[in-house]
């Protein structure tokens, strides 16, 4: 549903900025199964944080592929380190399965976002791969 930074912006068309941001974050947590990407602990609304896999001050963007669900402890400990400098064989909760998931997550390609809630009688808006708001006849 939210694959690029522009997906968040597209939702501003139909949602308030606060609600669009909340839904974007919710989608990240749901995509990680409400589990910390690094230690696999269960998360909830009060304990879940978003980790920028590549920190923003090092050029990381707030896109789905750069955002992982993390517990407060792991997010704090990782800080601004590159992800695999933090999450490697020396990490107390390291697993090859989670490391693979993180790698796949980083490499994911954006998909189309269909904004059917904006549809009119004969047109459906969507956001294409190049992040243009487009319309198609339905």
N, C-alpha and C positions, 0 to 999 in steps of 0.2 A: 504494500500500500504506500509506504513512504520510502523511496529509494534515493532521492536526491534532496538537496537543500531546497530546490524549487518545489518539491512536493509539499513541504511545509507552507511555502508561500501560496501555492494553489489552494490550500485549505483555508487560507485567509479570505478567499472569495466567499466562502459559505460559513465560516466560523470566526469567532472573535480571536484575536491573537493569543490570548491566554488559553482558550480551548484548543486551538490548533497545536500549540506547543504541548499541551497535556496529552493530546491524542498521539502526537509524534513520539513522545517519551513512552507512553503506554505501549505503542507498537514495538518499540525496542525491547521493553521488558518482556512482552509476550513472545517475541521472536526468540528470546533466550530462555523461554520457559520459566520465567521468574526465578532464575538461578544465576548466581555470580559466574561470570565467564572464567574466572581464575580459580576460585576455591570450591565452586559448585554448591555453596550453601543456599538455602531457600531465602528468597527475598519477598518483601511485601511493600505496600505503599509507603511505610515508614522507614524501611531499611534499604530500599533500592536507590542506587545512584547511577548516573551515566558516566562512563569513562570514555574519554576521547582516546582511542587506541593510538593514534598519532596526535600528540598534544597540539592544541590550537596555536600556541606560541611557536611551534616548530612547523607550521604550515598545514596542520590537520584541519579538516573542515567538519562542520556539524552535519554530516551526511550519515545515512544508515550504515554504510560500510565502514565508517570510522567511529561508530558509537557502540559500546558494549555495556550490558547490564553488569554492575559490579556492586559488591557490598562496600560499606564505608571503609572497612579495614584495608581491603585490597586496593581500592581506588586511591586511598591515602598512601599506601606503601609503594604503589607503582609510580605515583606522582607524575613527573614529566619524562620518565625513562621510556626508551623504545620498548614496545610490548614484549619482545622476546629477550631483552636484557633483564626484564622483570620476571616474565613467565617462562621459565626453562627448567631443566632437570633439577636445579637446586631449590626450586620453589617447593615448599612443604606439601602442596596439594597438586603438584604437576601430574598431568596425565596426557599421554599422547593423543587420546581422543579429543580432549578439550583443545589442545594445541592445534590439531587439525581443523577443528571447528572454527577457531579464531582465524586461521589462515584462509579457510574457505570464505568466512564472513568478510574479510578484508578484500578478497578478490571478486566478490559478487558484482554482477553487472546490474545497472538500473533497469527496471521494467516500466511499462507504461502504467500510468495512473489514470483510471477512468473516474471522472467526477460525475457520476450519474445523478447525484442529488441536484445538480444544476441543469439537468436535462429539461428541454422544453418539449413541446409536442413532437417536433421533427428533428431535433438536433441533440447530440450528446457531447459535452465538452470532455476533453482529455488532455493530458500532458504527455507529449511524446519524448523520445530519448534525448532530444536536444533541448528540452525544457521549454517548448513553445506551447502556449495554450491554443488548442485547436478544436475544431468542431467537425463532427461527422454527422451525416444524415442517418437516422435510425429507421 
